[in-house]
Amino acid sequence: MAKTIQVRVDDELKDSADSLFISLGLDTSTAVRMFLVASTQAGGIPFAITRHADRDAAIRESISFRKSGGKFLTAEHSLENARRAMKAGDESVL
């Protein structure tokens, strides 16, 4: 059984996000599902949340993560995982 999530955002943000996702070959609903799948797989938000982005620190952290054996999911892999889970009826990852 699918559940609905409703989120209120201003028109400009919605239009901007829609345009971005379309340029990536996605719709907004799929992008949100991908975020939810990545979050559950990561056990938290799948990106660093900071007040002031320190790109050098993020790059160093990413390099360290990869060197320790960590793997980054591409959008295609996340979508593939979500489709596989939906076909299998595994709603725990959606």
C-alpha positions in Angstrom: 0.0 0.0 0.0 1.4 3.4 -1.0 1.2 6.4 1.3 1.1 10.0 0.2 3.5 12.7 1.4 2.5 16.4 1.0 5.1 19.1 1.3 4.5 22.9 0.9 7.1 24.8 -0.9 7.0 28.2 -2.6 6.3 28.4 -6.3 9.9 29.4 -7.2 11.5 26.5 -5.4 9.0 24.0 -6.9 9.5 25.3 -10.4 13.3 25.3 -10.0 13.3 21.8 -8.6 11.0 20.5 -11.3 13.2 22.0 -14.0 16.3 20.4 -12.5 14.7 17.0 -12.1 13.3 17.1 -15.7 16.8 17.9 -16.9 18.0 14.8 -15.1 15.3 12.6 -16.7 13.2 12.4 -13.4 10.0 13.8 -12.1 9.8 15.4 -8.7 8.0 12.4 -7.1 10.8 10.0 -8.3 13.5 12.4 -7.0 11.8 12.5 -3.6 11.5 8.7 -3.5 15.2 8.5 -4.4 16.0 10.8 -1.5 13.9 8.6 0.9 15.6 5.4 -0.3 19.1 6.9 0.0 18.2 8.2 3.5 17.1 4.8 4.7 20.1 3.1 3.2 22.5 5.7 4.7 20.7 5.6 8.1 20.3 9.3 8.0 20.5 12.3 5.6 22.6 11.1 2.7 24.6 14.3 2.6 26.4 16.6 5.0 24.2 19.3 6.6 26.3 22.3 7.5 25.7 26.0 8.2 28.5 27.0 5.9 29.5 24.7 3.2 33.2 23.9 3.3 33.8 22.4 -0.1 37.4 21.4 0.7 36.3 19.5 3.8 33.5 17.8 1.9 35.9 16.7 -0.8 38.4 15.4 1.8 35.5 13.6 3.6 34.4 12.0 0.3 37.9 10.9 -0.6 38.3 9.4 2.8 34.9 7.6 2.5 35.9 6.1 -0.8 39.3 5.0 0.4 37.7 3.2 3.3 35.6 1.2 0.9 32.5 3.3 0.9 30.4 3.5 -2.3 28.3 6.4 -3.7 25.1 5.6 -5.4 24.4 7.3 -8.6 20.8 8.5 -9.4 20.5 5.6 -11.8 21.5 3.1 -9.1 19.1 4.6 -6.6 16.3 4.5 -9.0 17.2 0.9 -10.0 17.2 -0.1 -6.4 13.8 1.5 -5.8 12.3 -0.2 -8.9 13.7 -3.6 -7.8 12.2 -3.1 -4.3 8.8 -2.1 -5.7 8.7 -5.2 -7.9 9.7 -7.4 -5.0 6.9 -5.7 -2.9 9.5 -4.5 -0.3 7.9 -1.3 0.9 10.4 -0.9 3.7 12.8 0.8 1.5 10.3 3.1 -0.2 
